[in-house]
Amino acid sequence: MVPAGVFVVLSVLVLWLVSKPSVADFMIAAEGEMKKVSWSSRRDIAVSTLVVIVVVVLLAALLGVADIGFEMVFHRILR
């Protein structure tokens, strides 16, 4: 019952905030500005995501090799 009560209280709070003129005006203005935004195409987003994934994997491999190299060097020094 507690989650349901919290949901009702938050719903009433959101309804009260949205009905205030200043908040409603802001939301209308924000909607108008969102229509002016030039969104990236699906292909651009896919290519950018692929580039990020490849770079992260390459950096992880580079750091892994460097870590193994340092481990071998320090293992030989301390032995």
Secondary structure, 3 states (H helix, E strand, C coil): CHHHHHHHHHHHHHHHHHHCHHHHHHHHHHHHHHHHCCCCCHHHHHHHHHHHHHHHHHHHHHHHHHHHHHHHHHHHHHC
